[in-house]
């Protein structure tokens, strides 16, 4: 049942070219400019006229929500808030009929996310679910939704569900931007092509596995790690850190790279590995400066870079090369090496990768 892999987590990481393609299939056809999300059809008016989008979720799904904030704001110019469901539900939030709520959940059973939905619903908001498990509680509670179609995710650490969530949210953002007129047709078509190319690029990114094993060997005994990224790659830094801590029990923190100088920089010494997501995008030069700041303090730098990179390569201790993508879709590819890295480190440390201590696949208690 693990399809020849040692663990479900590894199998699920390797399934991503297919799970993302499954998610896009029947919905996106770049050549004909077709983009259809069945679940949105009856609610497109509400979506288009929403004054605000509120995304609510927990854990990895919340990280997918953060990526979506950048996508919706860039392409559709709608204000977005991303809320931990557990905070939103207890805060007496300002929410009403003009708000479009997107609840993201792999399991569809997360208690806090369900409660956040009930609360927003009682205030008259429209609720849209992005879930993986068909027929679970959240899709039954929301007004509408789109499944991620990633297939069953057994490993407790979420991997393929995350990339499928971002894929659905990216389609929603492109659709919304096009309908609202904030995304011109030529750019929209170009982005559809870019998104359609992602499964192939994830396939390429998986080929970094051997290089990553080597890096894992070198850093498996560290006690702390820092993950830094900017823009679309900031949520990837958070997700990379979460993956490492949940399965390897190494203390890891993710930060926007620019926040480093406001505190975490104090932690940097020759013992501290700093994982940068430094792909070629609009904040690349800024990230290069942040890498220089770490090297000046003798930190170890491991960077995920775009193929052909030279600047970061000259500075970093190790680089992991991934194919070039439009920056908006970089998280889908850049997260893959970080998933593999956490996996290998956890295996080398003898951890129970598929069932890490203290964690459950569905968090049905608050
Ligand atoms: C991380 C992880 C958790 C879940 C979180 C939300 O690998 O598994 O952080 O992402 O518990 O779960 P869902 O998406 O099922 O609502």
Boltz pocket constraint, residues with backbone or C-beta under 6 A from the ligand:
constraints:
  - pocket:
      binder: B
      contacts: [[A, 58], [A, 59], [A, 60], [A, 61], [A, 62], [A, 104], [A, 105], [A, 106], [A, 107], [A, 108], [A, 109], [A, 110], [A, 113], [A, 156], [A, 157], [A, 158], [A, 159], [A, 242], [A, 246], [A, 360], [A, 361], [A, 362], [A, 363]]
      max_distance: 6.0
